[in-house]
Amino acid sequence: VNYGPAITLGKLKINLFGGILGLWEVFWGVVYWYPAMILYSILRTVSSKLPGNLMQKIDPYRRIPNLIGFAWALVSYTPFGMWPVVEGRENLEVLREVRENGKKGKLKPAMYVANHSSWMDIPFVAWLFGLVNYKFIAKAELKKVPIVGRSVKIGGHVTLDRTNRRSQMETYKAGVQWLKDGVNLVTFPEGTRTKTGRMGSFKKGAFKMAQAVGTPVVPISIHYADVVHPLDYVFPAKSSWTRPRAVVKIGKPIATEGKLDDDLLEEVWQVIADGLPECQKPAKDTPIGVK
């Protein structure tokens, strides 16, 4: 893909498309998203010290931060054609509740699992949910990143430090509770972005939360996010609508009950791999699961 001329800042580049988009999204982040998140945080803090804790009653599952972020993303990304094509939404209908009168209700909670090749994977998956509540399972290192770390905390997203056993247990409990509360979880079980574009191994135990609650796993194959926003660029370098087009492909939900960890891991890994374009499929002899 030819991204056109670019300037280099340290180890990263910015082309004309990324420079304009970057200024636009930073502007809306400064004037709207970050102030709104800080205001929400202040309101929750003050409310927690008052009788009745009104904010907890209004937003017990911290959905408002997601809505704030979604509105920011709509304003920031839509003018640049950054949203992916979503395929396979019909596969989620098996998760839809059926009321006593026969009418269909909301989707039941699930753990959504995707390959990870770019920062754009996050807004791409968020686009899939729209106004529906969800929480990411993120690396604990993100808490140290200015602004991003604060938003992760305010939004109630789950962070994991794989080197700390206590952190792992706290993450497990928090994830299980979110699923019990009817909130979707999103995880990238490779643990980090692939540097080659090809899907790598999954971390073992990635689906224990879903197994504990009996919720299904929804496999998601994300196409060409690394082409839209390459690893060596500060901002996205092209639109999601120019070729190759970015695609979020939703697979059929996979039941977790009665399955061994390794069997479930292999099944999900294989479905996601099969849904990827040839250039993103795992390299030959890639281990399916690693510790």
C-alpha positions as CSV (number, residue, x, y, z in Angstrom):
1,V,0.0,0.0,0.0
2,N,1.3,3.4,-0.9
3,Y,0.7,5.8,1.9
4,G,2.3,8.8,0.2
5,P,5.0,11.0,1.7
6,A,5.5,10.9,5.4
7,I,7.6,12.6,8.0
8,T,9.4,10.7,10.7
9,L,9.2,11.5,14.4
10,G,11.6,9.2,16.2
11,K,10.7,5.7,15.2
12,L,7.2,6.6,14.0
13,K,5.8,8.2,10.9
14,I,3.0,10.5,10.0
15,N,1.6,10.9,6.4
16,L,-0.8,13.7,5.2
17,F,-3.9,11.6,5.9
18,G,-2.8,10.7,9.4
19,G,-1.7,14.2,10.2
20,I,-5.1,15.7,9.3
21,L,-7.0,12.9,11.1
22,G,-4.8,13.1,14.1
23,L,-5.4,16.9,14.5
24,W,-9.1,16.3,14.1
25,E,-9.4,13.5,16.7
26,V,-7.0,15.2,19.2
27,F,-9.1,18.4,18.9
28,W,-12.3,16.5,19.8
29,G,-10.5,14.6,22.5
30,V,-9.4,17.9,24.1
31,V,-12.7,19.8,23.8
32,Y,-15.1,17.0,24.4
33,W,-14.0,13.5,25.3
34,Y,-11.4,14.1,28.1
35,P,-13.4,16.8,29.8
36,A,-16.5,14.6,29.7
37,M,-14.7,11.7,31.2
38,I,-13.2,13.8,34.0
39,L,-16.6,15.3,34.8
40,Y,-18.1,11.8,34.9
41,S,-15.3,10.7,37.3
42,I,-15.8,13.7,39.5
43,L,-19.6,13.1,39.7
44,R,-19.1,9.4,40.6
45,T,-16.6,10.4,43.3
46,V,-18.8,13.1,44.8
47,S,-21.9,10.8,44.6
48,S,-20.1,8.0,46.4
49,K,-19.7,10.2,49.4
50,L,-23.3,11.3,49.5
51,P,-26.3,9.3,50.9
52,G,-27.9,7.2,48.2
53,N,-25.0,7.3,45.8
54,L,-27.2,8.6,42.9
55,M,-24.6,8.0,40.2
56,Q,-24.3,4.4,41.1
57,K,-28.0,4.0,40.7
58,I,-28.0,5.9,37.4
59,D,-25.1,4.0,35.9
60,P,-24.3,0.9,37.9
61,Y,-22.3,-0.7,35.1
62,R,-20.4,2.3,33.9
63,R,-22.0,2.5,30.5
64,I,-21.8,6.3,30.2
65,P,-18.0,6.3,29.6
66,N,-18.6,4.0,26.6
67,L,-21.2,6.3,25.2
68,I,-18.9,9.3,25.6
69,G,-16.2,7.4,23.8
70,F,-18.6,6.2,21.1
71,A,-19.8,9.8,20.4
72,W,-16.2,11.0,20.2
73,A,-15.3,8.2,17.8
74,L,-18.3,9.0,15.6
75,V,-17.3,12.6,15.3
76,S,-13.6,11.8,14.9
77,Y,-13.6,8.9,12.5
78,T,-16.7,9.1,10.4
79,P,-15.5,12.1,8.2
80,F,-12.4,10.0,7.3
81,G,-14.2,6.8,6.4
82,M,-12.6,4.9,9.3
83,W,-15.4,2.4,10.1
84,P,-15.0,-1.2,8.9
85,V,-17.4,-3.4,7.0
86,V,-19.2,-5.7,9.6
87,E,-20.0,-9.2,8.3
88,G,-21.9,-11.9,10.2
89,R,-24.2,-9.9,12.5
90,E,-26.8,-12.5,11.8
91,N,-24.7,-15.0,13.7
92,L,-25.4,-13.1,17.0
93,E,-29.2,-13.7,16.7
94,V,-28.8,-17.0,18.6
95,L,-27.8,-14.9,21.6
96,R,-30.9,-12.8,21.5
97,E,-33.4,-13.2,24.4
98,V,-36.9,-14.2,23.6
99,R,-39.6,-12.7,25.8
100,E,-42.7,-14.5,27.1
101,N,-44.8,-12.8,24.4
102,G,-42.5,-14.2,21.7
103,K,-40.8,-10.9,20.9
104,K,-37.1,-10.8,20.7
105,G,-35.1,-8.8,23.3
106,K,-31.5,-7.8,23.8
107,L,-28.5,-10.0,23.2
108,K,-27.3,-12.1,26.1
109,P,-23.7,-11.3,27.3
110,A,-20.8,-13.1,25.8
111,M,-17.0,-12.9,25.6
112,Y,-15.9,-11.5,22.2
113,V,-12.5,-12.6,21.1
114,A,-10.4,-11.2,18.2
115,N,-7.0,-11.2,16.6
116,H,-4.9,-8.2,17.3
117,S,-2.7,-6.4,14.7
118,S,-3.3,-2.7,15.3
119,W,-4.5,0.0,17.6
120,M,-7.5,0.2,15.3
121,D,-8.8,-3.1,16.5
122,I,-10.1,-1.4,19.6
123,P,-12.4,1.2,17.8
124,F,-13.3,-1.5,15.2
125,V,-14.7,-3.8,17.9
126,A,-16.3,-0.9,19.7
127,W,-18.1,0.0,16.4
128,L,-19.6,-3.5,16.5
129,F,-21.2,-2.9,19.9
130,G,-22.5,0.7,19.3
131,L,-24.6,1.6,22.3
132,V,-24.3,-1.8,23.9
133,N,-22.2,-2.0,27.1
134,Y,-18.9,-3.9,27.0
135,K,-15.6,-4.0,28.9
136,F,-12.1,-4.6,27.4
137,I,-9.6,-6.9,29.1
138,A,-6.5,-4.8,28.7
139,K,-2.8,-5.1,29.6
140,A,-2.0,-3.5,33.0
141,E,0.7,-1.4,31.3
142,L,-2.1,0.7,29.7
143,K,-2.8,2.1,33.2
144,K,0.5,3.9,33.0
145,V,-0.2,5.6,29.6
146,P,-1.4,9.2,30.2
147,I,-5.1,9.9,29.5
148,V,-5.6,6.3,28.2
149,G,-4.9,4.8,31.6
150,R,-7.3,7.2,33.3
151,S,-10.1,6.3,30.8
152,V,-9.5,2.6,31.3
153,K,-10.1,3.1,35.0
154,I,-13.0,5.4,34.7
155,G,-14.7,3.1,32.2
156,G,-14.4,0.1,34.5
157,H,-12.4,-1.9,32.0
158,V,-10.5,-5.0,33.3
159,T,-6.7,-4.8,33.4
160,L,-4.4,-7.8,33.7
161,D,-0.8,-8.1,34.8
162,R,0.3,-11.6,33.7
163,T,3.4,-11.5,35.9
164,N,1.3,-11.0,39.1
165,R,-0.7,-13.8,40.4
166,R,-2.8,-11.5,42.6
167,S,-3.6,-9.3,39.5
168,Q,-4.7,-12.4,37.6
169,M,-7.1,-13.4,40.3
170,E,-8.5,-9.9,40.6
171,T,-8.9,-9.7,36.8
172,Y,-10.7,-13.1,36.8
173,K,-13.1,-12.0,39.5
174,A,-13.8,-8.7,37.9
175,G,-14.4,-10.3,34.5
176,V,-16.7,-13.0,35.9
177,Q,-18.7,-10.3,37.7
178,W,-19.2,-8.2,34.6
179,L,-20.5,-11.2,32.7
180,K,-22.9,-12.0,35.6
181,D,-24.1,-8.4,35.5
182,G,-24.9,-8.8,31.8
183,V,-22.0,-6.9,30.4
184,N,-20.0,-8.2,27.4
185,L,-16.2,-8.8,27.7
186,V,-13.7,-8.2,24.8
187,T,-10.3,-9.8,24.8
188,F,-7.4,-10.1,22.4
189,P,-5.9,-13.4,23.6
190,E,-2.6,-13.0,21.7
191,G,-1.8,-10.5,24.5
192,T,-0.1,-8.0,22.2
193,R,-0.2,-6.7,18.6
194,T,1.4,-9.0,16.0
195,K,4.4,-7.5,14.4
196,T,4.0,-9.5,11.1
197,G,0.3,-9.0,10.5
198,R,-0.2,-12.8,10.9
199,M,-2.2,-14.1,13.9
200,G,-0.1,-15.6,16.6
201,S,-0.6,-17.9,19.5
202,F,-3.3,-17.4,22.2
203,K,-2.6,-17.2,25.9
204,K,-3.8,-20.2,27.7
205,G,-6.6,-19.6,30.1
206,A,-8.0,-16.7,28.1
207,F,-11.5,-18.0,28.3
208,K,-11.8,-19.1,31.9
209,M,-14.1,-16.2,32.8
210,A,-16.6,-17.2,30.1
211,Q,-16.4,-20.9,31.2
212,A,-17.0,-19.9,34.8
213,V,-20.3,-18.2,33.9
214,G,-21.3,-20.5,31.0
215,T,-21.4,-17.6,28.5
216,P,-20.5,-18.3,24.9
217,V,-17.4,-17.1,23.1
218,V,-17.9,-15.0,19.9
219,P,-14.9,-15.3,17.5
220,I,-14.1,-12.2,15.5
221,S,-11.7,-12.0,12.6
222,I,-10.4,-8.5,11.9
223,H,-9.1,-7.9,8.4
224,Y,-6.4,-5.3,7.5
225,A,-6.5,-3.2,10.6
226,D,-2.7,-3.2,10.4
227,V,-2.8,-1.8,6.9
228,V,-5.2,1.0,8.0
229,H,-2.9,1.8,11.0
230,P,0.6,0.3,10.6
231,L,2.7,-0.3,13.6
232,D,5.3,2.3,12.5
233,Y,2.7,5.1,12.1
234,V,1.5,7.5,14.9
235,F,-2.0,7.7,13.4
236,P,-4.0,5.7,10.8
237,A,-2.4,6.1,7.4
238,K,-5.4,5.4,5.2
239,S,-9.2,5.1,5.2
240,S,-10.8,1.8,6.1
241,W,-12.9,2.1,2.9
242,T,-10.0,2.2,0.4
243,R,-8.5,-1.1,-0.7
244,P,-7.8,-3.4,1.1
245,R,-11.0,-2.6,3.0
246,A,-11.1,-3.2,6.7
247,V,-13.6,-5.9,7.7
248,V,-14.8,-7.2,11.1
249,K,-16.1,-10.7,10.5
250,I,-18.3,-12.2,13.3
251,G,-18.3,-15.9,13.6
252,K,-20.9,-18.2,15.2
253,P,-20.9,-18.1,19.0
254,I,-19.1,-21.1,20.5
255,A,-20.5,-22.8,23.6
256,T,-18.1,-23.1,26.6
257,E,-20.0,-25.5,28.9
258,G,-18.3,-28.9,29.3
259,K,-15.2,-28.1,27.3
260,L,-11.6,-28.5,28.4
261,D,-9.5,-25.3,28.3
262,D,-7.2,-26.5,25.5
263,D,-10.1,-27.8,23.4
264,L,-12.0,-24.5,23.6
265,L,-8.8,-22.5,22.9
266,E,-8.1,-24.5,19.8
267,E,-11.7,-24.3,18.5
268,V,-11.8,-20.5,18.9
269,W,-8.3,-20.0,17.5
270,Q,-9.1,-22.1,14.4
271,V,-12.4,-20.3,13.7
272,I,-10.7,-16.9,13.9
273,A,-7.8,-18.1,11.7
274,D,-10.1,-19.5,9.1
275,G,-11.9,-16.2,8.9
276,L,-8.8,-14.2,8.1
277,P,-7.4,-13.3,4.7
278,E,-4.5,-15.4,3.5
279,C,-1.9,-12.8,4.4
280,Q,-3.1,-12.7,8.0
281,K,-3.5,-16.4,8.7
282,P,-1.0,-17.9,11.3
283,A,2.4,-18.9,9.9
284,K,3.0,-22.6,9.5
285,D,3.8,-24.4,12.8
286,T,2.5,-21.5,15.0
287,P,1.6,-22.9,18.4
288,I,-2.1,-22.6,19.2
289,G,-1.7,-21.9,22.9
290,V,1.2,-20.6,25.0
291,K,1.5,-19.7,28.7
